[in-house]
Amino acid sequence: MTQEQTARPDSMELFNPFADGFIDDPYSTYHKLRAYEPLHFHTGMNMWLMTRYRDIDEMLRTNDLGRGEQMRFFGNFEAGSAIDLVSRSWLFGMDPPDHTRVRRLFAKAFTPRRIARLRPYIEAKVDELLDQFAADGGGDFIEKVAQLLPVAVICHLLGIPDADHAVCKQHSSAVVPLLDPVITEEQLEKAEAGSAWFLEYFDHHIESRRRDPQDDLVSALLAATEDGQKLAKHELMNNVIFLFGAGHETTTSTLGNGLAALLLNPEQYDLLRKDLSLLSNAVLEMLRWDSPVQYIGRRVMVDNLVVDGVELERDQVVMGLLGAGNRDPEQFADPDRFDITRPEIQPLSFGAGIHYCLGAALSRLETEIVFEKLITRFPRLSMDGVPPRKGLFAVRSYTELVLEV
């Protein structure tokens, strides 16, 4: 054994998402791992970790790395359980040709025109929430704005009644921990209960729209056809459930992370206040600097795949650390600096290739409307200290963001 081999650090020393302080600052760990070994096989997690932007971007675009049969979550769940049933046929977890067929059918209904038609509703909802925020003299931005808006928008899109918004949000939040590498028994029980509730709720909702179509996405998906084919019931229902969860959890995180970034860098807040034409670029920088989604998993689909001279075996799991790729100094100069004027920002936060986030345009529209109205109405927002983080690795967000207005 060589001296180099004996000196090789343990994988958990290089990357331990459960270590104290990791949730508050994962980026220093990403930098350390990238500097030591950009493509690292983590013995404790039994998977490859990617930290370079170019490697992750290629991972998301090549068919040599796919989702693979039944690759959905890290945790164990029983076949036939509600978690198992609700997560089958998610676009997120499908490979071609099934992915191609289902994605095309969704694209026929979830069109840019339908998204653009949501603007008046989003603007009115933001005004309503900010009116109340102002009347309260501020408070927790996460609770009063960042959580309420995306839920209202996705419910409006799907035709879900106002009275059901809160319970839908409650069960959706219970399912999110499934995305983390380790889940507790309590979290698993809540995720199972939430999944069962969604299966029953959306079964009734879809059948209601089948009998009586309305001007909403569910009705449009029921009518969508491609070469004479339509979505199977489980494909439609499960992907509507996935769209509901993905459509608000990540947007809530983007709003909270983005506002915190601006307030922790007040010169950038002031710059945006003086020039709102920077808003679109600012949102991209928010997504790059503190991505709401921190990793995407893939499975090796071919024999002996070579990446940067390293041979990966069929069926091995690869975790692309999106947060690391978004802070890669080979791709972004001075990557730890938050700079809303940064040129040519293409963050990995919405993915890439065939799995590029279906709701990316809607999320960006909501975020831009919120920040335009927020900064216009409250040019002197202030935040007391650094807010606390949620204890999740996969979806990065704050538990609260208390502001004075």
Kinemage of the C-alpha trace (Angstrom):
@kinemage 1
@onewidth
@group {chain A} dominant
@subgroup {mainchain}
@vectorlist {calphas} color= white
{ca met a 1} P 0.000 0.000 0.000
{ca thr a 2} L 1.401 3.393 -0.995
{ca gln a 3} L 1.713 6.407 1.272
{ca glu a 4} L -0.976 8.148 -0.809
{ca gln a 5} L -3.417 5.283 -0.199
{ca thr a 6} L -2.777 5.184 3.541
{ca ala a 7} L -3.327 8.953 3.747
{ca arg a 8} L -6.633 8.814 1.869
{ca pro a 9} L -9.366 10.365 4.043
{ca asp a 10} L -12.537 8.508 4.927
{ca ser a 11} L -15.573 9.408 2.779
{ca met a 12} L -17.527 10.678 5.781
{ca glu a 13} L -14.679 13.058 6.557
{ca leu a 14} L -14.997 14.516 3.076
{ca phe a 15} L -18.781 14.597 2.873
{ca asn a 16} L -21.122 14.142 5.818
{ca pro a 17} L -24.538 15.828 5.368
{ca phe a 18} L -25.398 14.916 8.963
{ca ala a 19} L -22.408 16.676 10.520
{ca asp a 20} L -22.957 19.666 12.796
{ca gly a 21} L -22.965 22.863 10.763
{ca phe a 22} L -23.413 21.192 7.368
{ca ile a 23} L -26.998 22.408 6.869
{ca asp a 24} L -25.958 25.971 7.704
{ca asp a 25} L -22.991 25.881 5.299
{ca pro a 26} L -22.736 22.946 2.885
{ca tyr a 27} L -20.678 24.951 0.410
{ca ser a 28} L -17.367 24.773 2.274
{ca thr a 29} L -17.779 20.977 2.294
{ca tyr a 30} L -18.513 20.994 -1.439
{ca his a 31} L -15.349 23.015 -2.096
{ca lys a 32} L -13.251 20.652 0.021
{ca leu a 33} L -14.632 17.587 -1.741
{ca arg a 34} L -14.199 19.111 -5.218
{ca ala a 35} L -10.604 20.085 -4.481
{ca tyr a 36} L -9.761 16.591 -3.227
{ca glu a 37} L -11.678 14.469 -5.756
{ca pro a 38} L -14.341 16.015 -8.040
{ca leu a 39} L -15.811 12.571 -8.760
{ca his a 40} L -15.687 10.676 -5.477
{ca phe a 41} L -17.030 7.245 -4.564
{ca his a 42} L -18.574 7.620 -1.113
{ca thr a 43} L -18.117 4.297 0.668
{ca gly a 44} L -20.585 5.110 3.446
{ca met a 45} L -23.394 6.068 1.049
{ca asn a 46} L -22.361 3.559 -1.652
{ca met a 47} L -22.601 6.057 -4.482
{ca trp a 48} L -20.575 8.431 -6.619
{ca leu a 49} L -20.627 12.141 -5.773
{ca met a 50} L -20.221 14.742 -8.546
{ca thr a 51} L -19.224 18.295 -7.650
{ca arg a 52} L -18.119 19.913 -10.928
{ca tyr a 53} L -20.587 21.926 -12.985
{ca arg a 54} L -19.563 20.392 -16.329
{ca asp a 55} L -19.831 16.828 -15.005
{ca ile a 56} L -23.265 17.406 -13.472
{ca asp a 57} L -24.543 19.173 -16.582
{ca glu a 58} L -23.422 16.211 -18.710
{ca met a 59} L -24.936 13.773 -16.193
{ca leu a 60} L -28.312 15.496 -16.592
{ca arg a 61} L -28.174 15.382 -20.390
{ca thr a 62} L -26.797 11.920 -21.227
{ca asn a 63} L -28.944 8.793 -21.558
{ca asp a 64} L -26.035 6.753 -20.162
{ca leu a 65} L -27.200 7.928 -16.756
{ca gly a 66} L -30.918 7.541 -16.042
{ca arg a 67} L -33.392 7.040 -13.269
{ca gly a 68} L -33.476 3.247 -13.570
{ca glu a 69} L -36.154 0.843 -12.422
{ca gln a 70} L -37.738 1.896 -9.101
{ca met a 71} L -35.084 4.539 -8.286
{ca arg a 72} L -37.121 7.083 -6.389
{ca phe a 73} L -35.992 7.602 -2.804
{ca phe a 74} L -33.061 6.583 -0.629
{ca gly a 75} L -35.280 5.297 2.177
{ca asn a 76} L -36.896 1.876 2.286
{ca phe a 77} L -40.653 1.610 1.779
{ca glu a 78} L -42.846 -1.405 1.197
{ca ala a 79} L -44.113 -2.436 -2.219
{ca gly a 80} L -47.786 -1.548 -2.417
{ca ser a 81} L -47.520 1.119 0.281
{ca ala a 82} L -49.007 4.557 -0.364
{ca ile a 83} L -45.475 5.943 -0.850
{ca asp a 84} L -44.796 3.264 -3.446
{ca leu a 85} L -48.088 3.804 -5.247
{ca val a 86} L -47.981 7.612 -5.263
{ca ser a 87} L -44.414 7.778 -6.607
{ca arg a 88} L -44.793 5.347 -9.507
{ca ser a 89} L -44.683 6.926 -12.968
{ca trp a 90} L -43.395 10.315 -11.797
{ca leu a 91} L -41.755 12.162 -14.689
{ca phe a 92} L -38.989 12.819 -12.188
{ca gly a 93} L -38.257 9.086 -12.078
{ca met a 94} L -38.973 7.916 -15.632
{ca asp a 95} L -36.648 7.117 -18.524
{ca pro a 96} L -37.412 7.156 -22.269
{ca pro a 97} L -39.531 6.013 -24.007
{ca asp a 98} L -42.162 6.305 -21.245
{ca his a 99} L -40.762 9.649 -20.105
{ca thr a 100} L -40.933 11.012 -23.658
{ca arg a 101} L -44.587 10.021 -24.062
{ca val a 102} L -45.781 11.332 -20.679
{ca arg a 103} L -43.744 14.546 -20.925
{ca arg a 104} L -45.221 15.342 -24.340
{ca leu a 105} L -48.746 14.870 -23.029
{ca phe a 106} L -48.049 17.137 -20.064
{ca ala a 107} L -46.484 19.733 -22.371
{ca lys a 108} L -49.686 19.828 -24.432
{ca ala a 109} L -51.627 20.960 -21.359
{ca phe a 110} L -49.029 22.797 -19.270
{ca thr a 111} L -48.217 25.350 -21.962
{ca pro a 112} L -46.415 28.722 -21.834
{ca arg a 113} L -49.763 30.334 -22.644
{ca arg a 114} L -51.415 28.702 -19.619
{ca ile a 115} L -48.557 29.875 -17.402
{ca ala a 116} L -48.765 33.440 -18.782
{ca arg a 117} L -52.507 33.495 -18.052
{ca leu a 118} L -51.693 33.012 -14.372
{ca arg a 119} L -49.966 36.402 -14.113
{ca pro a 120} L -53.065 38.443 -13.091
{ca tyr a 121} L -53.934 35.893 -10.411
{ca ile a 122} L -50.354 35.834 -9.076
{ca glu a 123} L -50.137 39.640 -9.010
{ca ala a 124} L -53.452 39.965 -7.170
{ca lys a 125} L -52.450 37.264 -4.664
{ca val a 126} L -49.078 38.895 -4.001
{ca asp a 127} L -50.782 42.271 -3.437
{ca glu a 128} L -53.190 40.631 -0.989
{ca leu a 129} L -50.393 38.934 0.979
{ca leu a 130} L -48.184 42.027 1.057
{ca asp a 131} L -51.114 44.202 2.158
{ca gln a 132} L -51.534 41.925 5.162
{ca phe a 133} L -47.765 41.801 5.712
{ca ala a 134} L -47.662 45.596 5.824
{ca ala a 135} L -50.691 45.787 8.114
{ca asp a 136} L -48.933 43.404 10.510
{ca gly a 137} L -45.796 45.542 10.484
{ca gly a 138} L -43.830 42.639 9.006
{ca gly a 139} L -43.296 39.273 10.636
{ca asp a 140} L -42.259 35.886 9.302
{ca phe a 141} L -41.955 36.220 5.526
{ca ile a 142} L -41.844 32.419 5.103
{ca glu a 143} L -45.128 31.857 6.936
{ca lys a 144} L -46.997 34.905 5.629
{ca val a 145} L -45.834 35.056 1.995
{ca ala a 146} L -43.357 32.429 0.784
{ca gln a 147} L -45.492 29.464 1.862
{ca leu a 148} L -48.925 30.865 1.033
{ca leu a 149} L -48.316 32.179 -2.481
{ca pro a 150} L -46.942 29.036 -4.222
{ca val a 151} L -49.630 26.853 -2.626
{ca ala a 152} L -52.356 29.240 -3.789
{ca val a 153} L -50.927 29.366 -7.324
{ca ile a 154} L -50.542 25.601 -7.799
{ca cys a 155} L -53.989 24.989 -6.282
{ca his a 156} L -55.493 27.594 -8.627
{ca leu a 157} L -53.717 25.942 -11.571
{ca leu a 158} L -55.073 22.498 -10.630
{ca gly a 159} L -58.574 23.717 -9.750
{ca ile a 160} L -58.310 22.890 -6.042
{ca pro a 161} L -60.821 24.837 -3.877
{ca asp a 162} L -59.484 27.538 -1.545
{ca ala a 163} L -60.779 25.641 1.488
{ca asp a 164} L -58.397 22.740 0.732
{ca his a 165} L -55.170 24.755 0.335
{ca ala a 166} L -53.981 24.380 3.925
{ca val a 167} L -54.547 20.628 4.209
{ca cys a 168} L -52.870 20.049 0.827
{ca lys a 169} L -49.831 22.009 2.042
{ca gln a 170} L -49.746 20.056 5.295
{ca his a 171} L -49.607 16.658 3.590
{ca ser a 172} L -47.188 17.837 0.910
{ca ser a 173} L -44.713 18.998 3.554
{ca ala a 174} L -44.932 15.555 5.156
{ca val a 175} L -43.783 13.885 1.924
{ca val a 176} L -40.738 16.136 1.283
{ca pro a 177} L -38.376 14.371 3.773
{ca leu a 178} L -38.516 11.287 1.517
{ca leu a 179} L -36.002 13.070 -0.715
{ca asp a 180} L -33.324 13.150 1.991
{ca pro a 181} L -30.658 10.402 2.291
{ca val a 182} L -31.906 9.384 5.764
{ca ile a 183} L -35.469 9.550 7.051
{ca thr a 184} L -36.679 8.848 10.595
{ca glu a 185} L -39.466 6.384 11.399
{ca glu a 186} L -41.699 9.285 12.442
{ca gln a 187} L -41.056 11.113 9.161
{ca leu a 188} L -41.697 7.899 7.223
{ca glu a 189} L -45.036 7.386 8.974
{ca lys a 190} L -46.094 10.962 8.206
{ca ala a 191} L -44.965 10.585 4.572
{ca glu a 192} L -47.003 7.383 4.268
{ca ala a 193} L -50.076 9.089 5.708
{ca gly a 194} L -49.596 12.103 3.459
{ca ser a 195} L -49.190 9.900 0.377
{ca ala a 196} L -52.364 7.968 1.215
{ca trp a 197} L -54.283 11.215 1.660
{ca phe a 198} L -53.091 12.526 -1.720
{ca leu a 199} L -54.057 9.304 -3.516
{ca glu a 200} L -57.615 9.518 -2.186
{ca tyr a 201} L -57.966 13.278 -2.650
{ca phe a 202} L -56.718 13.441 -6.229
{ca asp a 203} L -58.601 10.313 -7.212
{ca his a 204} L -61.822 12.170 -6.339
{ca his a 205} L -60.609 15.436 -7.853
{ca ile a 206} L -59.663 13.870 -11.186
{ca glu a 207} L -62.899 11.922 -11.440
{ca ser a 208} L -64.798 15.141 -10.716
{ca arg a 209} L -63.024 16.847 -13.619
{ca arg a 210} L -63.598 13.844 -15.867
{ca arg a 211} L -67.351 14.232 -15.305
{ca asp a 212} L -67.362 18.020 -15.390
{ca pro a 213} L -64.298 19.585 -17.110
{ca gln a 214} L -63.243 23.070 -16.017
{ca asp a 215} L -60.668 25.607 -17.189
{ca asp a 216} L -57.798 24.098 -15.194
{ca leu a 217} L -54.720 21.948 -15.770
{ca val a 218} L -56.305 18.693 -14.589
{ca ser a 219} L -59.109 19.025 -17.156
{ca ala a 220} L -56.560 19.889 -19.864
{ca leu a 221} L -54.456 16.831 -18.985
{ca leu a 222} L -57.520 14.583 -19.170
{ca ala a 223} L -58.149 15.887 -22.698
{ca ala a 224} L -54.519 15.751 -23.905
{ca thr a 225} L -53.727 13.224 -26.655
{ca glu a 226} L -50.569 12.268 -28.574
{ca asp a 227} L -50.850 9.910 -31.571
{ca gly a 228} L -54.180 8.722 -30.232
{ca gln a 229} L -52.737 8.009 -26.772
{ca lys a 230} L -53.825 9.553 -23.478
{ca leu a 231} L -52.352 9.509 -19.996
{ca ala a 232} L -53.189 6.436 -17.954
{ca lys a 233} L -55.048 7.289 -14.764
{ca his a 234} L -52.088 6.518 -12.477
{ca glu a 235} L -49.734 8.540 -14.733
{ca leu a 236} L -52.031 11.543 -14.598
{ca met a 237} L -52.818 11.304 -10.889
{ca asn a 238} L -49.286 10.644 -9.645
{ca asn a 239} L -47.737 13.368 -11.764
{ca val a 240} L -50.378 15.884 -10.695
{ca ile a 241} L -49.486 15.006 -7.093
{ca phe a 242} L -45.783 15.405 -7.895
{ca leu a 243} L -46.449 18.698 -9.661
{ca phe a 244} L -48.333 19.921 -6.611
{ca gly a 245} L -45.435 19.165 -4.265
{ca ala a 246} L -42.666 20.323 -6.575
{ca gly a 247} L -44.722 23.330 -7.635
{ca his a 248} L -44.742 24.973 -4.241
{ca glu a 249} L -42.027 23.515 -1.970
{ca thr a 250} L -39.158 24.599 -4.228
{ca thr a 251} L -40.723 27.994 -4.963
{ca thr a 252} L -41.184 28.625 -1.249
{ca ser a 253} L -37.497 27.813 -0.795
{ca thr a 254} L -36.473 30.059 -3.691
{ca leu a 255} L -38.396 33.007 -2.247
{ca gly a 256} L -36.924 32.551 1.230
{ca asn a 257} L -33.378 31.805 0.109
{ca gly a 258} L -33.454 34.649 -2.410
{ca leu a 259} L -34.713 37.270 0.016
{ca ala a 260} L -32.208 36.192 2.661
{ca ala a 261} L -29.417 36.460 0.077
{ca leu a 262} L -30.456 40.015 -0.733
{ca leu a 263} L -30.731 41.054 2.913
{ca leu a 264} L -27.425 39.430 3.852
{ca asn a 265} L -25.901 41.405 0.963
{ca pro a 266} L -27.646 44.783 1.391
{ca glu a 267} L -25.632 46.458 -1.378
{ca gln a 268} L -27.246 43.979 -3.798
{ca tyr a 269} L -30.715 44.739 -2.411
{ca asp a 270} L -30.048 48.425 -2.915
{ca leu a 271} L -28.738 47.813 -6.427
{ca leu a 272} L -31.900 45.918 -7.369
{ca arg a 273} L -34.105 48.574 -5.780
{ca lys a 274} L -32.489 51.213 -7.985
{ca asp a 275} L -32.633 49.116 -11.160
{ca leu a 276} L -35.472 46.590 -11.415
{ca ser a 277} L -34.337 45.689 -14.937
{ca leu a 278} L -31.820 43.456 -13.113
{ca leu a 279} L -34.636 41.384 -11.620
{ca ser a 280} L -34.599 38.453 -14.048
{ca asn a 281} L -30.833 38.096 -13.714
{ca ala a 282} L -31.112 38.498 -9.938
{ca val a 283} L -33.491 35.524 -9.720
{ca leu a 284} L -31.014 33.360 -11.632
{ca glu a 285} L -28.268 34.421 -9.225
{ca met a 286} L -30.504 33.552 -6.267
{ca leu a 287} L -31.012 30.085 -7.731
{ca arg a 288} L -27.272 29.676 -8.316
{ca trp a 289} L -26.041 31.022 -5.011
{ca asp a 290} L -28.377 29.012 -2.774
{ca ser a 291} L -30.190 26.383 -4.809
{ca pro a 292} L -33.504 25.161 -3.334
{ca val a 293} L -32.716 21.648 -4.614
{ca gln a 294} L -29.249 20.466 -3.599
{ca tyr a 295} L -28.841 17.177 -5.468
{ca ile a 296} L -30.205 15.008 -8.258
{ca gly a 297} L -29.642 11.256 -8.376
{ca arg a 298} L -29.033 9.047 -11.402
{ca arg a 299} L -28.162 5.408 -12.040
{ca val a 300} L -25.539 4.126 -14.501
{ca met a 301} L -27.500 2.557 -17.372
{ca val a 302} L -24.610 1.126 -19.434
{ca asp a 303} L -21.606 -1.132 -18.848
{ca asn a 304} L -18.338 0.503 -17.820
{ca leu a 305} L -19.208 4.177 -18.209
{ca val a 306} L -16.072 6.339 -18.152
{ca val a 307} L -16.320 9.833 -16.639
{ca asp a 308} L -13.149 11.937 -16.521
{ca gly a 309} L -11.044 8.797 -16.759
{ca val a 310} L -12.933 7.056 -13.946
{ca glu a 311} L -14.864 3.867 -14.733
{ca leu a 312} L -18.373 3.591 -13.316
{ca glu a 313} L -20.176 0.245 -13.245
{ca arg a 314} L -23.716 -0.463 -14.427
{ca asp a 315} L -26.382 0.182 -11.743
{ca gln a 316} L -24.112 2.295 -9.549
{ca val a 317} L -25.809 5.427 -8.205
{ca val a 318} L -24.469 8.908 -8.992
{ca met a 319} L -25.461 11.935 -6.927
{ca gly a 320} L -24.983 15.247 -8.706
{ca leu a 321} L -24.511 17.883 -5.998
{ca leu a 322} L -26.270 20.823 -7.660
{ca gly a 323} L -25.249 23.225 -4.915
{ca ala a 324} L -21.615 22.285 -5.528
{ca gly a 325} L -21.908 22.689 -9.293
{ca asn a 326} L -23.474 26.117 -8.834
{ca arg a 327} L -20.439 27.185 -6.783
{ca asp a 328} L -17.820 25.641 -9.123
{ca pro a 329} L -15.011 28.206 -9.690
{ca glu a 330} L -14.322 26.685 -13.125
{ca gln a 331} L -17.808 27.801 -14.185
{ca phe a 332} L -18.394 30.931 -12.086
{ca ala a 333} L -15.754 33.496 -11.150
{ca asp a 334} L -15.641 34.196 -7.406
{ca pro a 335} L -18.519 31.695 -6.920
{ca asp a 336} L -19.155 32.418 -3.230
{ca arg a 337} L -19.943 36.069 -3.985
{ca phe a 338} L -23.633 36.932 -4.446
{ca asp a 339} L -23.739 39.215 -7.484
{ca ile a 340} L -27.009 40.010 -9.277
{ca thr a 341} L -25.063 41.552 -12.191
{ca arg a 342} L -23.138 38.321 -12.844
{ca pro a 343} L -23.146 37.610 -16.598
{ca glu a 344} L -24.288 34.403 -18.305
{ca ile a 345} L -25.816 32.658 -15.286
{ca gln a 346} L -27.095 29.189 -16.078
{ca pro a 347} L -27.680 27.509 -12.712
{ca leu a 348} L -28.218 23.782 -12.441
{ca ser a 349} L -31.073 24.320 -9.988
{ca phe a 350} L -33.878 23.370 -12.404
{ca gly a 351} L -31.918 20.477 -13.886
{ca ala a 352} L -31.134 20.095 -17.580
{ca gly a 353} L -31.874 17.857 -20.546
{ca ile a 354} L -35.066 15.791 -20.732
{ca his a 355} L -35.730 16.213 -17.003
{ca tyr a 356} L -35.514 20.013 -16.991
{ca cys a 357} L -38.119 21.182 -14.488
{ca leu a 358} L -41.548 21.353 -16.114
{ca gly a 359} L -42.584 24.180 -13.785
{ca ala a 360} L -39.407 26.282 -14.022
{ca ala a 361} L -41.094 29.097 -15.949
{ca leu a 362} L -43.941 29.288 -13.434
{ca ser a 363} L -41.566 29.341 -10.468
{ca arg a 364} L -39.499 32.137 -12.016
{ca leu a 365} L -42.664 34.119 -12.838
{ca glu a 366} L -43.865 33.903 -9.228
{ca thr a 367} L -40.434 34.829 -7.876
{ca glu a 368} L -40.026 37.843 -10.165
{ca ile a 369} L -43.502 39.178 -9.314
{ca val a 370} L -42.900 38.795 -5.568
{ca phe a 371} L -39.555 40.592 -5.603
{ca glu a 372} L -40.717 43.389 -7.903
{ca lys a 373} L -43.645 44.177 -5.611
{ca leu a 374} L -41.740 43.532 -2.379
{ca ile a 375} L -38.845 45.851 -3.227
{ca thr a 376} L -41.146 48.540 -4.611
{ca arg a 377} L -43.320 48.546 -1.494
{ca phe a 378} L -40.605 47.964 1.110
{ca pro a 379} L -37.350 49.601 -0.072
{ca arg a 380} L -35.882 49.438 3.440
{ca leu a 381} L -36.520 45.898 4.647
{ca ser a 382} L -34.333 44.672 7.495
{ca met a 383} L -33.574 41.275 8.992
{ca asp a 384} L -32.206 40.613 12.468
{ca gly a 385} L -29.268 38.188 12.181
{ca val a 386} L -29.019 34.991 10.150
{ca pro a 387} L -32.313 33.043 10.072
{ca pro a 388} L -32.499 29.347 11.094
{ca arg a 389} L -32.419 26.579 8.502
{ca lys a 390} L -34.690 23.578 8.131
{ca gly a 391} L -32.851 20.357 8.918
{ca leu a 392} L -33.178 18.920 5.408
{ca phe a 393} L -30.400 18.319 2.903
{ca ala a 394} L -32.309 17.758 -0.349
{ca val a 395} L -34.557 20.838 -0.257
{ca arg a 396} L -32.644 23.768 1.219
{ca ser a 397} L -34.795 26.350 2.974
{ca tyr a 398} L -35.328 28.463 6.085
{ca thr a 399} L -37.752 27.700 8.910
{ca glu a 400} L -38.515 31.405 9.268
{ca leu a 401} L -37.450 34.807 7.977
{ca val a 402} L -38.578 37.497 10.414
{ca leu a 403} L -38.596 40.999 8.904
{ca glu a 404} L -39.422 44.526 9.963
{ca val a 405} L -41.123 46.836 7.454
